[in-house]
Amino acid sequence: MRAFEVFFCFCVAYLLVITKETDAQFFTKTTNSIPRLGRSDQMPSLLPNLVRRVAKQLHFVIKMVNDNDKDGNGELNAEELMDSPFIQNAVKNELEARELRELPLEKQREKRNQMETKG
């Protein structure tokens, strides 16, 4: 027998054992036999929470644009964008991370140059 056939037989046997040990009312065809977890109108909707989270984020973005928009056109050019402390910190962190990534490369280059001058 192939592995799939063995697995299929095992699954069928397992289902037979499970159905024999389970109460018969679980498998009845009436809809009232399975208890409801709650009606859809009673369940709390997740949409208001999502809207609140998005609104908080948008409020931050709108406030940042309004605070840094010097010419009043509703858009931020590069100079206005760099006036934001949030953007300044992000750029500073990215430059520091880039320097840290380049340090091992510079050390490798120095070692190669030293090896070439010695050899």
MMTF fields as JSON, N, C-alpha, C and O atoms, coordinates in Angstrom:
{
  "mmtfVersion": "1.0.0",
  "mmtfProducer": "UNKNOWN",
  "numBonds": 475,
  "numAtoms": 476,
  "numGroups": 119,
  "numChains": 1,
  "numModels": 1,
  "chainsPerModel": [1],
  "groupsPerChain": [119],
  "chainIdList": ["A"],
  "bondAtomList": [4, 2, 8, 6, 12, 10, 16, 14, 20, 18, 24, 22, 28, 26, 32, 30, 36, 34, 40, 38, 44, 42, 48, 46, 52, 50, 56, 54, 60, 58, 64, 62, 68, 66, 72, 70, 76, 74, 80, 78, 84, 82, 88, 86, 92, 90, 96, 94, 100, 98, 104, 102, 108, 106, 112, 110, 116, 114, 120, 118, 124, 122, 128, 126, 132, 130, 136, 134, 140, 138, 144, 142, 148, 146, 152, 150, 156, 154, 160, 158, 164, 162, 168, 166, 172, 170, 176, 174, 180, 178, 184, 182, 188, 186, 192, 190, 196, 194, 200, 198, 204, 202, 208, 206, 212, 210, 216, 214, 220, 218, 224, 222, 228, 226, 232, 230, 236, 234, 240, 238, 244, 242, 248, 246, 252, 250, 256, 254, 260, 258, 264, 262, 268, 266, 272, 270, 276, 274, 280, 278, 284, 282, 288, 286, 292, 290, 296, 294, 300, 298, 304, 302, 308, 306, 312, 310, 316, 314, 320, 318, 324, 322, 328, 326, 332, 330, 336, 334, 340, 338, 344, 342, 348, 346, 352, 350, 356, 354, 360, 358, 364, 362, 368, 366, 372, 370, 376, 374, 380, 378, 384, 382, 388, 386, 392, 390, 396, 394, 400, 398, 404, 402, 408, 406, 412, 410, 416, 414, 420, 418, 424, 422, 428, 426, 432, 430, 436, 434, 440, 438, 444, 442, 448, 446, 452, 450, 456, 454, 460, 458, 464, 462, 468, 466, 472, 470],
  "bondOrderList": [1, 1, 1, 1, 1, 1, 1, 1, 1, 1, 1, 1, 1, 1, 1, 1, 1, 1, 1, 1, 1, 1, 1, 1, 1, 1, 1, 1, 1, 1, 1, 1, 1, 1, 1, 1, 1, 1, 1, 1, 1, 1, 1, 1, 1, 1, 1, 1, 1, 1, 1, 1, 1, 1, 1, 1, 1, 1, 1, 1, 1, 1, 1, 1, 1, 1, 1, 1, 1, 1, 1, 1, 1, 1, 1, 1, 1, 1, 1, 1, 1, 1, 1, 1, 1, 1, 1, 1, 1, 1, 1, 1, 1, 1, 1, 1, 1, 1, 1, 1, 1, 1, 1, 1, 1, 1, 1, 1, 1, 1, 1, 1, 1, 1, 1, 1, 1, 1],
  "groupList": [{"groupName": "MET", "atomNameList": ["N", "CA", "C", "O"], "elementList": ["N", "C", "C", "O"], "formalChargeList": [0, 0, 0, 0], "bondAtomList": [1, 0, 2, 1, 3, 2], "bondOrderList": [1, 1, 2], "singleLetterCode": "M", "chemCompType": "L-PEPTIDE LINKING"}, {"groupName": "ARG", "atomNameList": ["N", "CA", "C", "O"], "elementList": ["N", "C", "C", "O"], "formalChargeList": [0, 0, 0, 0], "bondAtomList": [1, 0, 2, 1, 3, 2], "bondOrderList": [1, 1, 2], "singleLetterCode": "R", "chemCompType": "L-PEPTIDE LINKING"}, {"groupName": "ALA", "atomNameList": ["N", "CA", "C", "O"], "elementList": ["N", "C", "C", "O"], "formalChargeList": [0, 0, 0, 0], "bondAtomList": [1, 0, 2, 1, 3, 2], "bondOrderList": [1, 1, 2], "singleLetterCode": "A", "chemCompType": "L-PEPTIDE LINKING"}, {"groupName": "PHE", "atomNameList": ["N", "CA", "C", "O"], "elementList": ["N", "C", "C", "O"], "formalChargeList": [0, 0, 0, 0], "bondAtomList": [1, 0, 2, 1, 3, 2], "bondOrderList": [1, 1, 2], "singleLetterCode": "F", "chemCompType": "L-PEPTIDE LINKING"}, {"groupName": "GLU", "atomNameList": ["N", "CA", "C", "O"], "elementList": ["N", "C", "C", "O"], "formalChargeList": [0, 0, 0, 0], "bondAtomList": [1, 0, 2, 1, 3, 2], "bondOrderList": [1, 1, 2], "singleLetterCode": "E", "chemCompType": "L-PEPTIDE LINKING"}, {"groupName": "VAL", "atomNameList": ["N", "CA", "C", "O"], "elementList": ["N", "C", "C", "O"], "formalChargeList": [0, 0, 0, 0], "bondAtomList": [1, 0, 2, 1, 3, 2], "bondOrderList": [1, 1, 2], "singleLetterCode": "V", "chemCompType": "L-PEPTIDE LINKING"}, {"groupName": "CYS", "atomNameList": ["N", "CA", "C", "O"], "elementList": ["N", "C", "C", "O"], "formalChargeList": [0, 0, 0, 0], "bondAtomList": [1, 0, 2, 1, 3, 2], "bondOrderList": [1, 1, 2], "singleLetterCode": "C", "chemCompType": "L-PEPTIDE LINKING"}, {"groupName": "TYR", "atomNameList": ["N", "CA", "C", "O"], "elementList": ["N", "C", "C", "O"], "formalChargeList": [0, 0, 0, 0], "bondAtomList": [1, 0, 2, 1, 3, 2], "bondOrderList": [1, 1, 2], "singleLetterCode": "Y", "chemCompType": "L-PEPTIDE LINKING"}, {"groupName": "LEU", "atomNameList": ["N", "CA", "C", "O"], "elementList": ["N", "C", "C", "O"], "formalChargeList": [0, 0, 0, 0], "bondAtomList": [1, 0, 2, 1, 3, 2], "bondOrderList": [1, 1, 2], "singleLetterCode": "L", "chemCompType": "L-PEPTIDE LINKING"}, {"groupName": "ILE", "atomNameList": ["N", "CA", "C", "O"], "elementList": ["N", "C", "C", "O"], "formalChargeList": [0, 0, 0, 0], "bondAtomList": [1, 0, 2, 1, 3, 2], "bondOrderList": [1, 1, 2], "singleLetterCode": "I", "chemCompType": "L-PEPTIDE LINKING"}, {"groupName": "THR", "atomNameList": ["N", "CA", "C", "O"], "elementList": ["N", "C", "C", "O"], "formalChargeList": [0, 0, 0, 0], "bondAtomList": [1, 0, 2, 1, 3, 2], "bondOrderList": [1, 1, 2], "singleLetterCode": "T", "chemCompType": "L-PEPTIDE LINKING"}, {"groupName": "LYS", "atomNameList": ["N", "CA", "C", "O"], "elementList": ["N", "C", "C", "O"], "formalChargeList": [0, 0, 0, 0], "bondAtomList": [1, 0, 2, 1, 3, 2], "bondOrderList": [1, 1, 2], "singleLetterCode": "K", "chemCompType": "L-PEPTIDE LINKING"}, {"groupName": "ASP", "atomNameList": ["N", "CA", "C", "O"], "elementList": ["N", "C", "C", "O"], "formalChargeList": [0, 0, 0, 0], "bondAtomList": [1, 0, 2, 1, 3, 2], "bondOrderList": [1, 1, 2], "singleLetterCode": "D", "chemCompType": "L-PEPTIDE LINKING"}, {"groupName": "GLN", "atomNameList": ["N", "CA", "C", "O"], "elementList": ["N", "C", "C", "O"], "formalChargeList": [0, 0, 0, 0], "bondAtomList": [1, 0, 2, 1, 3, 2], "bondOrderList": [1, 1, 2], "singleLetterCode": "Q", "chemCompType": "L-PEPTIDE LINKING"}, {"groupName": "ASN", "atomNameList": ["N", "CA", "C", "O"], "elementList": ["N", "C", "C", "O"], "formalChargeList": [0, 0, 0, 0], "bondAtomList": [1, 0, 2, 1, 3, 2], "bondOrderList": [1, 1, 2], "singleLetterCode": "N", "chemCompType": "L-PEPTIDE LINKING"}, {"groupName": "SER", "atomNameList": ["N", "CA", "C", "O"], "elementList": ["N", "C", "C", "O"], "formalChargeList": [0, 0, 0, 0], "bondAtomList": [1, 0, 2, 1, 3, 2], "bondOrderList": [1, 1, 2], "singleLetterCode": "S", "chemCompType": "L-PEPTIDE LINKING"}, {"groupName": "PRO", "atomNameList": ["N", "CA", "C", "O"], "elementList": ["N", "C", "C", "O"], "formalChargeList": [0, 0, 0, 0], "bondAtomList": [1, 0, 2, 1, 3, 2], "bondOrderList": [1, 1, 2], "singleLetterCode": "P", "chemCompType": "L-PEPTIDE LINKING"}, {"groupName": "GLY", "atomNameList": ["N", "CA", "C", "O"], "elementList": ["N", "C", "C", "O"], "formalChargeList": [0, 0, 0, 0], "bondAtomList": [1, 0, 2, 1, 3, 2], "bondOrderList": [1, 1, 2], "singleLetterCode": "G", "chemCompType": "PEPTIDE LINKING"}, {"groupName": "HIS", "atomNameList": ["N", "CA", "C", "O"], "elementList": ["N", "C", "C", "O"], "formalChargeList": [0, 0, 0, 0], "bondAtomList": [1, 0, 2, 1, 3, 2], "bondOrderList": [1, 1, 2], "singleLetterCode": "H", "chemCompType": "L-PEPTIDE LINKING"}],
  "groupTypeList": [0, 1, 2, 3, 4, 5, 3, 3, 6, 3, 6, 5, 2, 7, 8, 8, 5, 9, 10, 11, 4, 10, 12, 2, 13, 3, 3, 10, 11, 10, 10, 14, 15, 9, 16, 1, 8, 17, 1, 15, 12, 13, 0, 16, 15, 8, 8, 16, 14, 8, 5, 1, 1, 5, 2, 11, 13, 8, 18, 3, 5, 9, 11, 0, 5, 14, 12, 14, 12, 11, 12, 17, 14, 17, 4, 8, 14, 2, 4, 4, 8, 0, 12, 15, 16, 3, 9, 13, 14, 2, 5, 11, 14, 4, 8, 4, 2, 1, 4, 8, 1, 4, 8, 16, 8, 4, 11, 13, 1, 4, 11, 1, 14, 13, 0, 4, 10, 11, 17],
  "groupIdList": [1, 2, 3, 4, 5, 6, 7, 8, 9, 10, 11, 12, 13, 14, 15, 16, 17, 18, 19, 20, 21, 22, 23, 24, 25, 26, 27, 28, 29, 30, 31, 32, 33, 34, 35, 36, 37, 38, 39, 40, 41, 42, 43, 44, 45, 46, 47, 48, 49, 50, 51, 52, 53, 54, 55, 56, 57, 58, 59, 60, 61, 62, 63, 64, 65, 66, 67, 68, 69, 70, 71, 72, 73, 74, 75, 76, 77, 78, 79, 80, 81, 82, 83, 84, 85, 86, 87, 88, 89, 90, 91, 92, 93, 94, 95, 96, 97, 98, 99, 100, 101, 102, 103, 104, 105, 106, 107, 108, 109, 110, 111, 112, 113, 114, 115, 116, 117, 118, 119],
  "secStructList": [7, 7, 2, 2, 2, 2, 2, 2, 2, 2, 2, 2, 2, 2, 2, 2, 2, 2, 2, 2, 2, 1, 7, 4, 4, 4, 4, 7, 1, 7, 4, 4, 4, 1, 7, 7, 1, 7, 7, 6, 6, 6, 1, 7, 7, 1, 2, 2, 2, 2, 2, 2, 2, 2, 2, 2, 2, 2, 2, 2, 2, 2, 2, 2, 2, 2, 2, 2, 7, 1, 1, 1, 1, 1, 7, 7, 7, 2, 2, 2, 2, 2, 6, 1, 2, 2, 2, 2, 2, 2, 2, 2, 2, 2, 2, 2, 2, 2, 2, 2, 2, 2, 2, 2, 2, 2, 2, 2, 2, 2, 2, 2, 2, 2, 2, 2, 2, 2, 7],
  "xCoordList": [0.844, 0.0, 0.886, 1.957, 0.413, 1.129, 0.909, -0.01, 1.756, 1.666, 0.344, -0.247, -0.119, -1.38, -2.54, -3.431, -2.534, -3.622, -3.626, -4.689, -2.456, -2.365, -2.893, -3.652, -2.494, -2.95, -4.462, -5.131, -5.005, -6.449, -7.203, -8.208, -6.725, -7.373, -7.315, -8.285, -6.192, -6.06, -7.062, -7.688, -7.221, -8.17, -9.599, -10.361, -9.975, -11.331, -11.564, -12.617, -10.6, -10.741, -10.84, -11.628, -10.065, -10.097, -11.46, -12.011, -12.006, -13.333, -14.405, -15.323, -14.302, -15.277, -15.213, -16.249, -14.026, -13.878, -14.424, -15.103, -14.135, -14.606, -16.125, -16.74, -16.742, -18.204, -18.875, -19.975, -18.234, -18.832, -18.794, -19.729, -17.723, -17.585, -18.335, -18.558, -18.723, -19.387, -20.885, -21.444, -21.524, -22.981, -23.616, -23.123, -24.697, -25.368, -26.0, -26.174, -26.348, -27.045, -26.157, -26.658, -24.846, -23.955, -24.083, -23.915, -24.378, -24.443, -25.868, -26.09, -26.832, -28.201, -28.307, -27.458, -29.345, -29.484, -30.229, -30.316, -30.758, -31.48, -30.486, -29.421, -30.843, -29.935, -29.898, -28.946, -30.905, -30.928, -30.029, -29.793, -29.529, -28.723, -27.317, -26.675, -26.833, -25.499, -25.661, -26.314, -25.088, -25.261, -24.562, -23.482, -25.186, -24.602, -23.612, -23.768, -22.622, -21.665, -22.148, -21.645, -23.086, -23.625, -24.136, -23.6, -25.157, -25.692, -24.803, -24.07, -24.884, -24.008, -24.334, -23.441, -25.595, -25.932, -25.519, -25.437, -25.256, -24.814, -23.293, -22.759, -22.611, -21.149, -20.63, -21.13, -19.643, -19.105, -18.35, -17.611, -18.548, -17.898, -16.474, -16.218, -15.558, -14.169, -13.923, -12.858, -14.897, -14.721, -14.489, -13.584, -15.263, -14.987, -13.576, -12.961, -13.051, -11.683, -10.675, -9.713, -10.9, -10.012, -10.075, -9.05, -11.289, -11.457, -10.748, -10.107, -10.863, -10.192, -8.679, -8.013, -8.133, -6.681, -6.204, -5.187, -6.939, -6.558, -6.694, -5.854, -7.748, -7.956, -6.829, -6.395, -6.351, -5.233, -3.992, -3.299, -3.712, -2.539, -2.695, -1.757, -3.873, -4.104, -4.05, -3.566, -4.543, -4.5, -3.05, -2.737, -2.168, -0.75, -0.169, 0.569, -0.492, 0.042, -0.499, 0.253, -1.802, -2.408, -1.824, -1.543, -1.639, -1.06, 0.368, 0.761, 1.152, 2.523, 2.552, 3.365, 1.669, 1.631, 1.239, 1.864, 0.216, -0.226, 0.836, 1.005, 1.554, 2.585, 3.784, 4.399, 4.128, 5.342, 5.093, 6.047, 3.853, 3.528, 3.646, 2.735, 4.773, 5.022, 4.324, 3.887, 4.212, 3.59, 2.083, 1.421, 1.524, 0.074, -0.596, -1.798, 0.146, -0.469, -0.958, -1.492, -0.788, -1.242, -0.287, -0.607, 0.877, 1.89, 3.205, 3.457, 4.028, 5.347, 6.41, 6.501, 7.222, 8.363, 9.508, 9.331, 10.656, 11.763, 12.23, 12.526, 12.3, 12.748, 11.758, 12.156, 10.469, 9.447, 9.413, 9.19, 9.631, 9.625, 10.79, 10.635, 11.951, 13.113, 13.015, 13.795, 12.084, 11.878, 11.158, 11.159, 10.558, 9.833, 10.824, 11.705, 10.69, 11.597, 11.482, 12.467, 10.29, 10.08, 10.931, 11.588, 10.918, 11.695, 13.186, 13.997, 13.553, 14.963, 15.526, 16.628, 14.767, 15.217, 15.314, 16.251, 14.352, 14.371, 15.592, 16.247, 15.898, 17.06, 18.346, 19.257, 18.42, 19.611, 19.832, 20.954, 18.764, 18.881, 19.31, 20.113, 18.784, 19.162, 20.628, 21.326, 21.102, 22.507, 23.431, 24.472, 23.049, 23.86, 23.886, 24.929, 22.745, 22.69, 23.534, 24.193, 23.516, 24.318, 25.809, 26.592, 26.194, 27.597, 28.025, 29.126, 27.149, 27.48, 27.601, 28.425, 26.789, 26.89, 28.168, 28.732, 28.626, 29.811, 31.112, 32.158, 31.074, 32.301, 33.011, 34.217, 32.333, 33.044, 33.632, 34.692, 32.952, 33.478, 34.761, 35.705, 34.795, 36.002, 37.166, 38.303, 36.877, 37.939, 38.465, 39.669, 37.585, 38.022, 38.896, 39.899, 38.515, 39.315, 40.7, 41.708, 40.735, 42.02, 42.916, 44.113, 42.35, 43.131, 43.664, 44.811, 42.825, 43.276, 44.42, 45.407, 44.268, 45.319, 46.618, 47.698, 46.515, 47.714, 48.367, 49.592, 47.557, 48.092, 48.782, 49.819, 48.197, 48.78, 50.098, 51.041, 50.174, 51.419, 52.523, 53.698, 52.159, 53.158, 53.654, 54.821, 52.749, 53.084, 53.733, 54.074],
  "yCoordList": [-1.183, 0.0, 1.242, 1.274, 2.227, 3.48, 4.238, 3.944, 5.201, 5.983, 6.737, 6.873, 7.224, 7.955, 7.048, 7.454, 5.816, 4.885, 4.533, 4.412, 4.373, 4.085, 5.271, 5.1, 6.453, 7.658, 7.812, 8.163, 7.555, 7.663, 6.668, 7.02, 5.434, 4.417, 4.819, 4.64, 5.358, 5.817, 6.924, 6.919, 7.877, 8.984, 8.468, 8.921, 7.533, 6.971, 6.246, 6.41, 5.451, 4.731, 5.71, 5.503, 6.747, 7.761, 8.435, 8.635, 8.784, 9.41, 8.465, 8.902, 7.184, 6.22, 6.121, 6.049, 6.117, 6.049, 7.314, 7.247, 8.45, 9.724, 9.788, 10.184, 9.406, 9.486, 8.506, 8.768, 7.396, 6.417, 6.934, 6.698, 7.64, 8.143, 9.446, 9.83, 10.121, 11.414, 11.21, 10.257, 12.127, 12.056, 12.219, 12.966, 11.522, 11.546, 12.894, 13.252, 13.651, 14.914, 15.931, 16.849, 15.769, 16.702, 16.604, 17.601, 15.415, 15.209, 15.224, 14.828, 15.668, 15.732, 16.847, 17.736, 16.797, 17.753, 19.018, 19.952, 19.077, 20.283, 21.362, 21.079, 22.594, 23.702, 24.031, 24.66, 23.625, 23.949, 23.037, 23.32, 21.97, 21.032, 21.562, 21.137, 22.471, 23.032, 24.383, 25.273, 24.55, 25.819, 26.955, 26.777, 28.112, 29.288, 29.946, 29.92, 30.516, 31.268, 32.693, 33.393, 33.109, 34.461, 34.884, 34.492, 35.672, 36.166, 37.275, 37.92, 37.478, 38.481, 39.881, 40.724, 40.151, 41.481, 41.654, 42.783, 40.547, 40.638, 40.693, 41.137, 40.248, 40.24, 41.664, 42.398, 42.056, 43.407, 43.508, 42.601, 44.598, 44.795, 45.285, 46.089, 44.803, 45.237, 46.493, 47.102, 46.878, 48.034, 49.333, 50.081, 49.644, 50.9, 50.966, 52.032, 49.852, 49.854, 50.138, 50.878, 49.549, 49.783, 51.238, 51.854, 51.781, 53.178, 54.095, 55.066, 53.789, 54.613, 54.572, 55.604, 53.377, 53.267, 54.023, 54.715, 53.887, 54.592, 56.094, 56.859, 56.522, 57.955, 58.544, 59.668, 57.796, 58.294, 58.482, 59.493, 57.513, 57.627, 58.772, 59.536, 58.888, 59.979, 61.329, 62.304, 61.394, 62.645, 63.083, 64.266, 62.139, 62.457, 62.985, 63.97, 62.343, 62.764, 64.135, 64.995, 64.342, 65.633, 66.742, 67.831, 66.476, 67.477, 67.801, 68.967, 66.787, 67.022, 67.874, 68.79, 67.574, 68.362, 69.799, 70.729, 69.994, 71.353, 72.129, 73.328, 71.464, 72.154, 72.546, 73.582, 71.749, 71.994, 72.618, 72.899, 72.84, 73.425, 74.941, 75.611, 75.48, 76.916, 77.727, 78.848, 77.184, 77.947, 77.745, 78.409, 76.864, 76.709, 76.035, 76.211, 75.267, 74.607, 73.195, 72.521, 72.734, 71.405, 70.295, 69.118, 70.652, 69.67, 70.031, 71.192, 69.029, 69.265, 69.032, 67.948, 70.073, 69.855, 69.307, 69.074, 69.102, 68.456, 69.28, 68.725, 70.599, 71.454, 71.416, 71.314, 71.499, 71.456, 70.085, 69.983, 69.059, 67.708, 67.504, 66.857, 68.053, 67.899, 68.743, 68.535, 69.685, 70.462, 69.655, 70.047, 68.557, 67.724, 66.926, 66.263, 66.981, 66.199, 64.696, 63.967, 64.242, 62.823, 62.386, 61.345, 63.179, 62.858, 63.029, 62.24, 64.053, 64.255, 63.051, 62.589, 62.548, 61.364, 60.142, 59.352, 59.982, 58.831, 58.886, 57.867, 60.065, 60.212, 59.978, 59.304, 60.537, 60.352, 58.87, 58.373, 58.177, 56.746, 55.947, 55.021, 56.296, 55.584, 55.822, 54.895, 57.064, 57.351, 56.617, 56.099, 56.571, 55.841, 54.344, 53.7, 53.804, 52.38, 52.089, 51.053, 52.99, 52.801, 52.835, 52.051, 53.763, 53.829, 52.545, 52.043, 52.018, 50.779, 49.601, 48.711, 49.591, 48.515, 48.632, 47.624, 49.869, 50.077, 49.883, 49.68, 49.94, 49.78, 48.464, 48.482, 47.325, 46.072, 46.047, 45.461, 46.679, 46.715, 47.526, 47.151, 48.654, 49.472, 48.723, 48.809, 47.985, 47.209, 46.134, 45.878, 45.502, 44.482, 45.102, 44.515, 46.286, 46.97, 47.319, 47.158, 47.808, 48.154, 46.923, 47.0, 45.794, 44.564, 44.124, 43.691, 44.235, 43.863, 44.759, 44.291, 46.079, 47.016, 46.72, 46.794, 46.384, 46.053, 44.782, 44.701, 43.794, 42.54, 42.779, 42.181, 43.658, 43.938, 44.682, 44.415, 45.619, 46.377, 45.506, 45.709, 44.529, 43.629, 42.617, 42.227, 42.202, 41.119, 41.588, 40.786],
  "zCoordList": [0.0, 0.0, 0.0, 0.606, -0.681, -0.712, 0.587, 1.352, 0.814, 2.053, 2.117, 3.189, 0.973, 0.957, 1.334, 2.08, 0.821, 1.133, 2.617, 3.226, 3.188, 4.623, 5.419, 6.373, 5.026, 5.714, 5.589, 6.561, 4.404, 4.189, 5.065, 5.68, 5.123, 5.969, 7.434, 8.172, 7.851, 9.231, 9.532, 10.592, 8.608, 8.809, 8.902, 9.757, 8.041, 8.073, 9.39, 10.007, 9.828, 11.097, 12.259, 13.182, 12.217, 13.274, 13.333, 14.415, 12.173, 12.143, 12.673, 13.368, 12.355, 12.864, 14.381, 15.042, 14.928, 16.387, 17.032, 18.056, 16.445, 16.998, 16.97, 17.96, 15.858, 15.769, 16.718, 17.203, 16.983, 17.9, 19.333, 20.099, 19.707, 21.065, 21.293, 22.442, 20.246, 20.376, 20.488, 19.947, 21.204, 21.316, 19.947, 19.101, 19.745, 18.442, 18.158, 16.993, 19.181, 18.937, 18.225, 17.577, 18.343, 17.674, 16.163, 15.461, 15.656, 14.221, 13.682, 12.538, 14.471, 13.961, 12.948, 12.896, 12.149, 11.061, 11.466, 10.669, 12.658, 13.072, 13.454, 14.002, 13.161, 13.45, 14.928, 15.39, 15.681, 17.103, 17.926, 19.1, 17.357, 18.13, 18.398, 19.358, 17.58, 17.779, 18.47, 17.926, 19.641, 20.354, 19.62, 19.056, 19.636, 18.997, 19.945, 21.166, 19.36, 20.161, 20.379, 21.257, 19.611, 19.694, 18.344, 17.308, 18.362, 17.09, 16.563, 17.311, 15.277, 14.672, 15.167, 15.248, 15.501, 16.004, 17.463, 17.946, 18.179, 19.562, 19.681, 20.697, 18.656, 18.693, 18.51, 17.658, 19.292, 19.121, 17.797, 17.412, 17.133, 15.845, 16.063, 16.959, 15.25, 15.328, 14.51, 14.606, 13.713, 12.842, 13.612, 13.244, 14.668, 15.382, 15.959, 15.95, 16.457, 16.982, 15.878, 16.08, 14.717, 13.585, 13.142, 12.85, 13.095, 12.689, 13.676, 13.274, 14.975, 15.981, 15.816, 15.906, 15.573, 15.403, 14.166, 14.208, 13.073, 11.843, 12.034, 11.562, 12.722, 12.953, 13.793, 13.542, 14.788, 15.595, 14.737, 14.852, 13.877, 13.02, 12.027, 11.801, 11.441, 10.49, 11.186, 10.611, 12.42, 13.171, 13.358, 13.225, 13.663, 13.816, 12.51, 12.514, 11.405, 10.103, 9.718, 9.259, 9.902, 9.554, 10.413, 9.914, 11.704, 12.608, 12.18, 12.189, 11.806, 11.377, 10.109, 9.991, 9.168, 7.928, 8.232, 7.723, 9.053, 9.378, 10.144, 9.921, 11.043, 11.822, 10.973, 11.226, 9.98, 9.2, 7.836, 7.11, 7.474, 6.168, 6.262, 6.748, 5.794, 5.923, 4.842, 5.102, 3.637, 2.558, 2.489, 1.692, 3.286, 3.394, 2.211, 2.01, 1.422, 0.27, 0.592, -0.289, 1.828, 2.212, 1.835, 2.001, 1.331, 0.953, 1.632, 1.956, 1.838, 2.42, 1.359, 0.783, 1.105, 0.224, 1.067, 2.263, 0.479, 1.191, 2.385, 3.443, 2.224, 3.33, 4.487, 5.647, 4.17, 5.218, 5.892, 7.098, 5.121, 5.671, 6.635, 7.67, 6.297, 7.168, 8.432, 9.361, 8.496, 9.72, 10.796, 11.963, 10.428, 11.386, 12.232, 11.685, 13.568, 14.421, 14.176, 14.292, 13.841, 13.558, 12.37, 12.419, 11.307, 10.105, 10.378, 9.895, 11.147, 11.481, 12.231, 11.937, 13.198, 13.945, 13.044, 13.165, 12.144, 11.24, 10.323, 10.099, 9.796, 8.911, 9.693, 9.211, 10.907, 11.743, 12.058, 11.971, 12.419, 12.718, 11.493, 11.607, 10.333, 9.107, 8.764, 8.352, 8.93, 8.643, 9.61, 9.205, 10.898, 11.875, 11.562, 11.668, 11.18, 10.839, 9.606, 9.534, 8.646, 7.438, 7.766, 7.229, 8.666, 9.07, 9.773, 9.547, 10.626, 11.334, 10.375, 10.586, 9.328, 8.336, 7.517, 7.09, 7.298, 6.466, 7.23, 6.613, 8.565, 9.341, 9.072, 8.824, 9.107, 8.805, 7.396, 7.175, 6.448, 5.08, 5.014, 4.319, 5.749, 5.754, 6.401, 5.935, 7.479, 8.127, 7.191, 7.16, 6.43, 5.477, 4.393, 3.987, 3.926, 2.901, 3.444, 2.756, 4.712, 5.309, 5.431, 5.157, 5.837, 5.958, 4.604, 4.494, 3.565, 2.217, 1.761, 1.194, 2.023, 1.628, 2.367, 1.782, 3.66, 4.427, 3.895, 3.813, 3.534, 2.995, 1.654, 1.365, 0.839, -0.473, -0.337, -1.082, 0.615, 0.787, 1.381, 1.075, 2.233, 2.812, 1.788, 1.792, 0.915, -0.005, -1.213, -2.082]
}
